[in-house]
Amino acid sequence: MNKYDLPFTLLADESKEVVKKYGVWGPKKFMGRAYEGTSRMSFLIDPEGKVARVYEKVKPGDHAGEVLRDRAAIDG
């Protein structure tokens, strides 16, 4: 956090507790190989700590703008 001067705290979920609670940990396939992993999803959390929006299909190139628009709508 300090190294890059981020305005938020990063989470290291080494025990997979958070990904399991959000339902994004589970079976995946890549190039015919099955394995357990994290699905690419995002969650927008409102100022009260509630999930305001779930992004199930994240496209990295468009996602930041989408989240910023949604956050602006929440902020009013």
MOPAC internal coordinates of N, CA, C and O (Angstrom, degrees):
PM7 1SCF
backbone

  N    0.0000 0     0.00 0     0.00 0    0    0    0
  C    1.4465 1     0.00 0     0.00 0    1    0    0
  C    1.5178 1   110.11 1     0.00 0    2    1    0
  O    1.2310 1   120.05 1   130.88 1    3    2    1
  N    1.3139 1   117.51 1   -49.12 1    3    2    1
  C    1.4545 1   120.15 1  -177.80 1    5    3    2
  C    1.5151 1   112.58 1   -68.48 1    6    5    3
  O    1.2310 1   120.10 1   142.64 1    7    6    5
  N    1.3193 1   117.40 1   -37.36 1    7    6    5
  C    1.4585 1   121.23 1  -176.76 1    9    7    6
  C    1.5252 1   111.67 1   -59.23 1   10    9    7
  O    1.2310 1   119.87 1   139.69 1   11   10    9
  N    1.3176 1   117.85 1   -40.31 1   11   10    9
  C    1.4626 1   121.84 1  -177.17 1   13   11   10
  C    1.5218 1   113.21 1  -106.60 1   14   13   11
  O    1.2310 1   120.07 1  -175.85 1   15   14   13
  N    1.3195 1   117.47 1     4.15 1   15   14   13
  C    1.4600 1   123.13 1   177.70 1   17   15   14
  C    1.5363 1   111.77 1    55.80 1   18   17   15
  O    1.2310 1   120.63 1  -135.74 1   19   18   17
  N    1.3232 1   116.41 1    44.26 1   19   18   17
  C    1.4595 1   121.30 1   179.31 1   21   19   18
  C    1.5247 1   109.93 1   -74.66 1   22   21   19
  O    1.2310 1   120.07 1   -37.15 1   23   22   21
  N    1.3392 1   117.47 1   142.85 1   23   22   21
  C    1.4699 1   120.15 1  -179.49 1   25   23   22
  C    1.5278 1   113.07 1   -86.64 1   26   25   23
  O    1.2310 1   120.26 1  -159.90 1   27   26   25
  N    1.3182 1   117.11 1    20.10 1   27   26   25
  C    1.4608 1   121.50 1  -179.65 1   29   27   26
  C    1.5183 1   108.95 1  -150.38 1   30   29   27
  O    1.2310 1   120.97 1   -16.08 1   31   30   29
  N    1.3206 1   115.76 1   163.92 1   31   30   29
  C    1.4540 1   122.17 1   178.72 1   33   31   30
  C    1.5249 1   109.98 1   -90.83 1   34   33   31
  O    1.2310 1   120.19 1   -43.66 1   35   34   33
  N    1.3129 1   117.25 1   136.34 1   35   34   33
  C    1.4592 1   121.72 1   175.72 1   37   35   34
  C    1.5298 1   109.56 1   -89.72 1   38   37   35
  O    1.2310 1   120.95 1   -31.75 1   39   38   37
  N    1.3262 1   115.79 1   148.25 1   39   38   37
  C    1.4562 1   121.70 1  -179.78 1   41   39   38
  C    1.5217 1   109.56 1  -109.36 1   42   41   39
  O    1.2310 1   120.29 1   -51.65 1   43   42   41
  N    1.3170 1   117.04 1   128.35 1   43   42   41
  C    1.4630 1   122.69 1   171.70 1   45   43   42
  C    1.5246 1   106.15 1  -104.57 1   46   45   43
  O    1.2310 1   120.44 1   -74.61 1   47   46   45
  N    1.3216 1   116.76 1   105.39 1   47   46   45
  C    1.4646 1   122.45 1  -174.09 1   49   47   46
  C    1.5227 1   110.39 1   -97.56 1   50   49   47
  O    1.2310 1   120.37 1  -118.67 1   51   50   49
  N    1.3228 1   116.90 1    61.33 1   51   50   49
  C    1.4623 1   121.54 1  -175.36 1   53   51   50
  C    1.5155 1   113.22 1   -61.74 1   54   53   51
  O    1.2310 1   119.65 1   150.41 1   55   54   53
  N    1.3207 1   118.28 1   -29.59 1   55   54   53
  C    1.4668 1   121.46 1  -179.44 1   57   55   54
  C    1.5341 1   112.24 1   -87.74 1   58   57   55
  O    1.2310 1   120.19 1   176.45 1   59   58   57
  N    1.3283 1   117.25 1    -3.55 1   59   58   57
  C    1.4703 1   124.10 1  -179.23 1   61   59   58
  C    1.5271 1   112.83 1    64.63 1   62   61   59
  O    1.2310 1   119.89 1  -160.30 1   63   62   61
  N    1.3057 1   117.82 1    19.70 1   63   62   61
  C    1.4598 1   122.66 1  -179.38 1   65   63   62
  C    1.5349 1   111.45 1   -63.96 1   66   65   63
  O    1.2310 1   120.27 1   135.30 1   67   66   65
  N    1.3184 1   117.09 1   -44.70 1   67   66   65
  C    1.4683 1   120.79 1  -176.23 1   69   67   66
  C    1.5245 1   111.50 1   -73.30 1   70   69   67
  O    1.2310 1   119.92 1   135.05 1   71   70   69
  N    1.3381 1   117.77 1   -44.95 1   71   70   69
  C    1.4705 1   119.08 1  -179.30 1   73   71   70
  C    1.5219 1   111.55 1   -62.21 1   74   73   71
  O    1.2310 1   120.69 1   146.60 1   75   74   73
  N    1.3311 1   116.29 1   -33.40 1   75   74   73
  C    1.4676 1   119.24 1   177.67 1   77   75   74
  C    1.5275 1   110.92 1   -70.81 1   78   77   75
  O    1.2310 1   119.85 1   139.64 1   79   78   77
  N    1.3241 1   117.90 1   -40.36 1   79   78   77
  C    1.4731 1   120.82 1   178.58 1   81   79   78
  C    1.5237 1   111.87 1   -64.56 1   82   81   79
  O    1.2310 1   120.21 1   144.31 1   83   82   81
  N    1.3282 1   117.21 1   -35.69 1   83   82   81
  C    1.4603 1   120.94 1   178.76 1   85   83   82
  C    1.5323 1   112.53 1   -83.24 1   86   85   83
  O    1.2310 1   120.31 1   175.16 1   87   86   85
  N    1.3155 1   117.01 1    -4.84 1   87   86   85
  C    1.4645 1   120.85 1   176.01 1   89   87   86
  C    1.5152 1   114.39 1    74.22 1   90   89   87
  O    1.2310 1   119.93 1  -152.76 1   91   90   89
  N    1.3276 1   117.73 1    27.24 1   91   90   89
  C    1.4608 1   119.91 1  -178.92 1   93   91   90
  C    1.5356 1   112.83 1  -107.98 1   94   93   91
  O    1.2310 1   119.91 1  -177.14 1   95   94   93
  N    1.3251 1   117.79 1     2.86 1   95   94   93
  C    1.4631 1   121.54 1   177.07 1   97   95   94
  C    1.5237 1   108.74 1  -100.93 1   98   97   95
  O    1.2310 1   120.42 1   -49.85 1   99   98   97
  N    1.3270 1   116.80 1   130.15 1   99   98   97
  C    1.4505 1   119.02 1   178.46 1  101   99   98
  C    1.5069 1   112.61 1   173.09 1  102  101   99
  O    1.2310 1   120.63 1    12.84 1  103  102  101
  N    1.3298 1   116.40 1  -167.16 1  103  102  101
  C    1.4654 1   120.61 1  -176.55 1  105  103  102
  C    1.5265 1   111.90 1   -67.94 1  106  105  103
  O    1.2310 1   121.46 1   -39.50 1  107  106  105
  N    1.3290 1   114.82 1   140.50 1  107  106  105
  C    1.4615 1   122.63 1   177.18 1  109  107  106
  C    1.5179 1   108.45 1  -139.41 1  110  109  107
  O    1.2310 1   120.86 1   -14.89 1  111  110  109
  N    1.3093 1   115.96 1   165.11 1  111  110  109
  C    1.4631 1   121.13 1   174.87 1  113  111  110
  C    1.5249 1   108.52 1  -134.71 1  114  113  111
  O    1.2310 1   121.28 1   -38.71 1  115  114  113
  N    1.3287 1   115.17 1   141.29 1  115  114  113
  C    1.4516 1   121.38 1   175.28 1  117  115  114
  C    1.5187 1   108.23 1  -147.43 1  118  117  115
  O    1.2310 1   121.04 1   -58.21 1  119  118  117
  N    1.3020 1   115.61 1   121.79 1  119  118  117
  C    1.4633 1   122.42 1  -179.58 1  121  119  118
  C    1.5238 1   111.60 1    52.88 1  122  121  119
  O    1.2310 1   120.90 1  -137.34 1  123  122  121
  N    1.3366 1   115.89 1    42.66 1  123  122  121
  C    1.4533 1   121.81 1   176.92 1  125  123  122
  C    1.5241 1   114.96 1    79.84 1  126  125  123
  O    1.2310 1   120.38 1   179.56 1  127  126  125
  N    1.3225 1   116.88 1    -0.44 1  127  126  125
  C    1.4713 1   120.83 1  -179.15 1  129  127  126
  C    1.5201 1   109.44 1  -101.81 1  130  129  127
  O    1.2310 1   120.04 1   -51.42 1  131  130  129
  N    1.3279 1   117.54 1   128.58 1  131  130  129
  C    1.4603 1   122.57 1   177.85 1  133  131  130
  C    1.5291 1   109.11 1   -94.01 1  134  133  131
  O    1.2310 1   121.26 1   -40.80 1  135  134  133
  N    1.3149 1   115.19 1   139.20 1  135  134  133
  C    1.4641 1   120.36 1   179.44 1  137  135  134
  C    1.5218 1   109.44 1  -159.79 1  138  137  135
  O    1.2310 1   120.15 1   -10.31 1  139  138  137
  N    1.3258 1   117.32 1   169.69 1  139  138  137
  C    1.4618 1   122.90 1   175.68 1  141  139  138
  C    1.5265 1   107.58 1   -93.44 1  142  141  139
  O    1.2310 1   120.78 1   -41.63 1  143  142  141
  N    1.3235 1   116.12 1   138.37 1  143  142  141
  C    1.4496 1   119.00 1  -179.94 1  145  143  142
  C    1.5167 1   111.92 1  -166.82 1  146  145  143
  O    1.2310 1   121.53 1     4.15 1  147  146  145
  N    1.3201 1   114.67 1  -175.85 1  147  146  145
  C    1.4539 1   122.06 1  -178.16 1  149  147  146
  C    1.5242 1   110.02 1   -98.43 1  150  149  147
  O    1.2310 1   120.25 1   -50.41 1  151  150  149
  N    1.3179 1   117.12 1   129.59 1  151  150  149
  C    1.4624 1   121.60 1   175.49 1  153  151  150
  C    1.5152 1   109.04 1   -75.37 1  154  153  151
  O    1.2310 1   120.36 1   -33.59 1  155  154  153
  N    1.3162 1   116.92 1   146.41 1  155  154  153
  C    1.4562 1   121.51 1   179.95 1  157  155  154
  C    1.5275 1   108.74 1   -80.66 1  158  157  155
  O    1.2310 1   121.36 1   -83.57 1  159  158  157
  N    1.3139 1   115.00 1    96.43 1  159  158  157
  C    1.4637 1   122.71 1   178.32 1  161  159  158
  C    1.5145 1   107.87 1  -138.58 1  162  161  159
  O    1.2310 1   120.85 1   -23.29 1  163  162  161
  N    1.3182 1   115.98 1   156.71 1  163  162  161
  C    1.4680 1   120.87 1   175.24 1  165  163  162
  C    1.5129 1   109.24 1  -130.27 1  166  165  163
  O    1.2310 1   121.49 1   -24.81 1  167  166  165
  N    1.3236 1   114.76 1   155.19 1  167  166  165
  C    1.4568 1   122.25 1   179.06 1  169  167  166
  C    1.5221 1   108.11 1  -130.09 1  170  169  167
  O    1.2310 1   120.45 1   -51.53 1  171  170  169
  N    1.3091 1   116.74 1   128.47 1  171  170  169
  C    1.4620 1   121.80 1   175.34 1  173  171  170
  C    1.5232 1   106.76 1   -96.45 1  174  173  171
  O    1.2310 1   120.81 1   -60.01 1  175  174  173
  N    1.3333 1   116.06 1   119.99 1  175  174  173
  C    1.4556 1   122.34 1  -177.07 1  177  175  174
  C    1.5266 1   108.37 1  -103.02 1  178  177  175
  O    1.2310 1   120.33 1   -50.77 1  179  178  177
  N    1.3251 1   116.98 1   129.23 1  179  178  177
  C    1.4652 1   120.29 1  -178.13 1  181  179  178
  C    1.5353 1   110.55 1   -79.26 1  182  181  179
  O    1.2310 1   120.08 1    -7.78 1  183  182  181
  N    1.3313 1   117.44 1   172.22 1  183  182  181
  C    1.4744 1   120.29 1  -177.80 1  185  183  182
  C    1.5294 1   114.60 1   -59.05 1  186  185  183
  O    1.2310 1   119.75 1   157.55 1  187  186  185
  N    1.3287 1   118.09 1   -22.45 1  187  186  185
  C    1.4723 1   121.06 1   177.74 1  189  187  186
  C    1.5237 1   112.13 1   -86.17 1  190  189  187
  O    1.2310 1   120.06 1   179.53 1  191  190  189
  N    1.3336 1   117.49 1    -0.47 1  191  190  189
  C    1.4565 1   121.23 1   179.20 1  193  191  190
  C    1.5112 1   114.63 1    87.72 1  194  193  191
  O    1.2310 1   119.96 1  -167.27 1  195  194  193
  N    1.3271 1   117.68 1    12.73 1  195  194  193
  C    1.4678 1   121.80 1   179.57 1  197  195  194
  C    1.5284 1   110.08 1   -98.47 1  198  197  195
  O    1.2310 1   120.82 1   -30.29 1  199  198  197
  N    1.3202 1   116.05 1   149.71 1  199  198  197
  C    1.4659 1   120.95 1   177.44 1  201  199  198
  C    1.5308 1   108.22 1   -70.12 1  202  201  199
  O    1.2310 1   120.96 1   -64.42 1  203  202  201
  N    1.3247 1   115.77 1   115.58 1  203  202  201
  C    1.4611 1   121.14 1  -179.47 1  205  203  202
  C    1.5218 1   111.58 1   -90.89 1  206  205  203
  O    1.2310 1   120.30 1   149.83 1  207  206  205
  N    1.3328 1   117.03 1   -30.17 1  207  206  205
  C    1.4619 1   120.21 1  -178.16 1  209  207  206
  C    1.5153 1   109.15 1  -157.86 1  210  209  207
  O    1.2310 1   120.77 1   -37.83 1  211  210  209
  N    1.3125 1   116.13 1   142.17 1  211  210  209
  C    1.4611 1   122.84 1   175.24 1  213  211  210
  C    1.5156 1   107.58 1  -113.63 1  214  213  211
  O    1.2310 1   120.60 1   -51.88 1  215  214  213
  N    1.3116 1   116.45 1   128.12 1  215  214  213
  C    1.4667 1   122.59 1   177.68 1  217  215  214
  C    1.5179 1   107.21 1  -106.45 1  218  217  215
  O    1.2310 1   120.55 1   -78.81 1  219  218  217
  N    1.3263 1   116.56 1   101.19 1  219  218  217
  C    1.4606 1   120.87 1  -175.01 1  221  219  218
  C    1.5197 1   113.01 1   -83.17 1  222  221  219
  O    1.2310 1   120.37 1   150.34 1  223  222  221
  N    1.3149 1   116.91 1   -29.66 1  223  222  221
  C    1.4642 1   120.64 1   179.84 1  225  223  222
  C    1.5212 1   107.74 1  -119.52 1  226  225  223
  O    1.2310 1   121.05 1   -84.14 1  227  226  225
  N    1.3169 1   115.59 1    95.86 1  227  226  225
  C    1.4582 1   121.55 1  -175.74 1  229  227  226
  C    1.5172 1   110.40 1   -94.67 1  230  229  227
  O    1.2310 1   120.94 1   -54.75 1  231  230  229
  N    1.3312 1   115.80 1   125.25 1  231  230  229
  C    1.4640 1   122.27 1   172.85 1  233  231  230
  C    1.5217 1   106.17 1  -107.69 1  234  233  231
  O    1.2310 1   119.80 1   -69.40 1  235  234  233
  N    1.3229 1   117.99 1   110.60 1  235  234  233
  C    1.4639 1   120.97 1  -172.73 1  237  235  234
  C    1.5294 1   114.95 1   -50.62 1  238  237  235
  O    1.2310 1   119.56 1   141.14 1  239  238  237
  N    1.3108 1   118.44 1   -38.86 1  239  238  237
  C    1.4584 1   120.91 1  -177.76 1  241  239  238
  C    1.5169 1   114.44 1   -66.16 1  242  241  239
  O    1.2310 1   120.09 1   150.54 1  243  242  241
  N    1.3286 1   117.44 1   -29.46 1  243  242  241
  C    1.4677 1   121.95 1  -176.20 1  245  243  242
  C    1.5232 1   113.72 1  -105.25 1  246  245  243
  O    1.2310 1   120.37 1   166.48 1  247  246  245
  N    1.3049 1   116.90 1   -13.52 1  247  246  245
  C    1.4609 1   120.88 1  -166.71 1  249  247  246
  C    1.5297 1   114.39 1   -66.30 1  250  249  247
  O    1.2310 1   119.75 1   137.24 1  251  250  249
  N    1.3032 1   118.08 1   -42.76 1  251  250  249
  C    1.4762 1   119.97 1  -177.53 1  253  251  250
  C    1.5272 1   110.58 1   -59.38 1  254  253  251
  O    1.2310 1   120.01 1   135.08 1  255  254  253
  N    1.3110 1   117.58 1   -44.92 1  255  254  253
  C    1.4677 1   121.01 1   179.05 1  257  255  254
  C    1.5178 1   112.13 1   -63.42 1  258  257  255
  O    1.2310 1   120.74 1   139.79 1  259  258  257
  N    1.3164 1   116.19 1   -40.21 1  259  258  257
  C    1.4668 1   121.50 1   178.69 1  261  259  258
  C    1.5317 1   110.77 1   -61.42 1  262  261  259
  O    1.2310 1   120.67 1   133.80 1  263  262  261
  N    1.3332 1   116.33 1   -46.20 1  263  262  261
  C    1.4612 1   120.71 1  -179.80 1  265  263  262
  C    1.5231 1   110.90 1   -65.40 1  266  265  263
  O    1.2310 1   120.09 1   137.82 1  267  266  265
  N    1.3316 1   117.44 1   -42.18 1  267  266  265
  C    1.4689 1   120.45 1   179.25 1  269  267  266
  C    1.5272 1   111.63 1   -62.43 1  270  269  267
  O    1.2310 1   120.10 1   140.16 1  271  270  269
  N    1.3237 1   117.42 1   -39.84 1  271  270  269
  C    1.4784 1   120.90 1   177.31 1  273  271  270
  C    1.5319 1   110.50 1   -63.33 1  274  273  271
  O    1.2310 1   121.01 1   134.63 1  275  274  273
  N    1.3246 1   115.68 1   -45.37 1  275  274  273
  C    1.4647 1   119.98 1  -179.65 1  277  275  274
  C    1.5339 1   111.23 1   -66.06 1  278  277  275
  O    1.2310 1   120.97 1   141.38 1  279  278  277
  N    1.3099 1   115.75 1   -38.62 1  279  278  277
  C    1.4740 1   118.81 1   178.06 1  281  279  278
  C    1.5262 1   110.59 1   -64.73 1  282  281  279
  O    1.2310 1   119.91 1   139.04 1  283  282  281
  N    1.3171 1   117.77 1   -40.96 1  283  282  281
  C    1.4605 1   121.27 1   177.99 1  285  283  282
  C    1.5167 1   110.53 1   -61.46 1  286  285  283
  O    1.2310 1   120.03 1   143.01 1  287  286  285
  N    1.3318 1   117.55 1   -36.99 1  287  286  285
  C    1.4663 1   121.37 1   178.41 1  289  287  286
  C    1.5345 1   110.73 1   -66.28 1  290  289  287
  O    1.2310 1   120.42 1   142.62 1  291  290  289
  N    1.3220 1   116.80 1   -37.38 1  291  290  289
  C    1.4645 1   121.03 1   178.07 1  293  291  290
  C    1.5263 1   110.14 1   -68.57 1  294  293  291
  O    1.2310 1   120.79 1   137.28 1  295  294  293
  N    1.3288 1   116.09 1   -42.72 1  295  294  293
  C    1.4609 1   121.29 1  -178.27 1  297  295  294
  C    1.5222 1   112.11 1   -68.08 1  298  297  295
  O    1.2310 1   120.81 1   158.61 1  299  298  297
  N    1.3502 1   116.06 1   -21.39 1  299  298  297
  C    1.4631 1   121.00 1   177.24 1  301  299  298
  C    1.4590 1   110.58 1    83.15 1  302  301  299
  O    1.2310 1   120.10 1   180.00 1  303  302  301

